[in-house]
Amino acid sequence: MNSPADEQGLRDEIARLEDQLDSVRAELKKQQQQQQSSGPARDNVNTSRVLQSGPTHASALTTTPHTLLLLSDSALPLGSFAFSSGLESYLAHHKALPKSTSTSTSPSRIPAFHHFLHLSISSLAGTTIPYILASYRHPSDLPTLDNDLDASTPCTVARRASIAQGRALLSVWERSLRSKPSQNPPPSLPPAAAASPTSTTNSTTTTNASSSPDPAAAASTALTLFSTSLKLPPPHSPNPNPHTPPPNGHFGPLWSLTCLSMSLPLPQTAYVFLLNHAKAVLSAAVRAGVMGPYQAQGVLAGAWLRGEIEGALERNWDTAVEDAGQGVPVMDLWVGRHELLYSRIFNS
């Protein structure tokens, strides 16, 4: 049995522990009050940082992809669906199988189409990609490059198709894609575009587009002058050189400056140009009954097409406009003989 002294010791121990508990509770309450008083200010600071950095970060992430998706959209009203780029003529002139050959053992037209698409991409890359690169690097050379491309396109059907799509693109740029003066300045050009040296054309020095403080503005100015020269008769053209022939409006150079005016990097500009061409040919193949829509999408999504486009760009990336030319002469024959078909559903 506990003595009175032991009971008093236990009471003293309980009192001491209760005092410690009250002290800890008071300290905890004090810290909670401090956190409540400083919490709103900290939240305001964090919110301010998010508001200041968020839009800039989002703009940096979405500006180029948005432009890329816009220019690669099949709904861009260029009239590309009206052209088969020689596919319809190729199918009509393709050597037919002997009548004795059974249809059950006849090969599909899909391998022949892949062969045509390979030749078509190679042909377009060799004839047009050098002009796209030169126009991007030297926007003020647009009239000269347009004239040179016209002179180096002997096929009348291909020339007509290029001009039709080029002028359609210029109309879309004027009505829908032209940037407003209030918009922010575009980002700097990629290293591939900045590596081009200064060139001299018609006894006037043309600086590299990357050396301009605003390459997109230079491209917009060149497109505006070119559009004006298309609409006005030659005596009233704004072109300072009276000996320059009237403009034509070929697709390649105008595509290049349209992408530059929207701050799309040069590698993507060239890649999307060839990708859109492949999409147009595949669309023509679907309507011509060569393959179904799912098969066409499979070609677009496959590694084969990507390798074809990247290989064509790599082969022609350092090609000067003076060395550009038709590397697949049979393409001009197929495209040129399109007008001789008895019945046709495409314009080329």
Disulfide bonds with the S-S distance in Angstrom:
none
